[in-house]
Amino acid sequence: MAEPARMTGVLSPVVTPFKKDLSPDVARWIRHCKWLISQNCGLAVFGTNSEANSLSVDERIEMLEKLGASGIDPKMMMPGTGCCAIPDSVKLTKAAVKLGVGGVLMLPPFYYKGVSDDGLFAAFSEVIQRVGDARLKVYLYHIPPVANVPISLPLIARLIKAYPGTVAGIKDSSGDWKNTEAMLKEFPGWGVFSGNELVLLEVMKLNGAGCISATANINPGAIHKLFANWQSPEAPKLQEQMNDLRLAVSKFPVIPALKQTVADHLDDPAWATVRPPLTALTQEQITGLRAALKDRGFTMPGLREIALQPAE
Amino acid sequence: MAEPARMTGVLSPVVTPFKKDLSPDVARWIRHCKWLISQNCGLAVFGTNSEANSLSVDERIEMLEKLGASGIDPKMMMPGTGCCAIPDSVKLTKAAVKLGVGGVLMLPPFYYKGVSDDGLFAAFSEVIQRVGDARLKVYLYHIPPVANVPISLPLIARLIKAYPGTVAGIKDSSGDWKNTEAMLKEFPGWGVFSGNELVLLEVMKLNGAGCISATANINPGAIHKLFANWQSPEAPKLQEQMNDLRLAVSKFPVIPALKQTVADHLDDPAWATVRPPLTALTQEQITGLRAALKDRGFTMPGLREIALQPAE
């Protein structure tokens, strides 16, 4: 069997702006998506950093349809579609496949803890079989610090064997390089993305697919530059600069920090809104974040040039 | 302000039977609910043991409407309505209140971990305000071993103060008696339910509301007997017998063990089906469970006498 096509590059778990009534602000969201695309950054919409699990499935489907109508190439999209309940994951995944997305990023069902690999295999199988579409490309989403339901190497091997070409890769948000390295070595040429850019150079050296990183919401150009130039002599320097920014931002609660940064760079305070249970940054945190970014000469080139168009 | 009415007694997080295609088997479910009611046991449908988070919101609403049409007094119902996304919790809570339920059991949004009390207060507030119905009685659901998002004593105090009469109680599934005791002492007369029957006598001595226990799915009569007779001399003995059964069942994965037991006592193997990511008991576990129950002379009195009526 031929090696299945895989998505590659840098993707952003796109942050989701909200209106005052906490409904998704689709116009601002699509504007941000368009800017990310202009920076060669793919759209992992509905990720952890997107507050996706704070959105109902219907909200996500409505947003996805509007994103599909925006003119952005759906092959650049990898929406998160994994929910606790199989019917929800099926509904969302079907909507994504219908749109022609490059892949979907699938959390395991994350309410029950300590479940077996047999149980997780059955859960992923049900979704894949019920979607029943040859176009489906599933990227598993391993994020034990948040989901608390890990995806083990033996489970991955079993899923790849059962659904070759469909189970196309993984995002490893364990934050554990040893685990990412093991995936890259055990499944060579498979679509392994690191969950942050701190190890992007190492991922590329082991023929990984790229990274899907929170910070790509604000620093996509620099991260893509390393992705595109990882074999050049300047790569270690690019990696170092990226890491410095990432680590500075990581000192703050990351989702509100990203949204605050977009708000600041657009002079658009509405962008800072988060949905409970998250909370916005305190004034002290905002001051600290701004100073850290200013010290590093941080900019978001071209952001203001993207037109805000009514989406509804 | 007068002390708000509170639900009291023994409630069961009702297990959810599934058909072969994994859709909810509403007829079998309502039959089980009717048996529980016949044993003086309230219906905490859509709890953890109900595999509620493996059901979509629409599935839960459809089931709830059918349960409402079954003739069972809705005041005996405390459906779980807490989801990760505020719109989902609002939709489900509204459906429950419309039915006239005695209360709802509300998980905190459980995807994001390490969230602040401010964030959780805002999340519960949004749901309560959006439901906006004076009939609403919220029982908070503290289950850190599964949700991994604890509900702290200061958060409870704040919610009671902000929504007196609405925030009516809590189910403490921490498994930590010190925590349950602290709730009972800090909020005297408030609706504190322990999450199991092992401490029911102690809960009653401190003027608690009762217990909501997995084992009430199969042993409701005995648990209710202690609830009704906690001041009698035989109470410690009743507690001891109940605990023996609970601890025997707890040696097995609890949800499949409960369903297997119902299946066995109805000679109805279909009852044993679980939704992934859960898995059914192994044959060895089934044999061990049956032996443990037989050793204890365990029965489910009256179960077979409840008629199975088509629900659809």
Interface residues (C-beta under 8 A of the other chain):
Chain A: L22 T48 N53 S54 L55 S56 V57 D58 E59 C84 A85 I86 P87 D88 K91 P108 P109 F110 Y111 Y112 K113 V115 S116 D118 G119 L120 A122 A123 S125 E126 P145 V146 A147 N148 V149 R275 P276 P277 L278 T279
Chain B: L22 T48 N53 S54 L55 S56 V57 D58 E59 C84 A85 I86 P87 D88 K91 P108 P109 F110 Y111 Y112 K113 V115 S116 D118 G119 L120 A122 A123 S125 E126 P145 V146 A147 N148 V149 R275 P276 P277 L278 T279
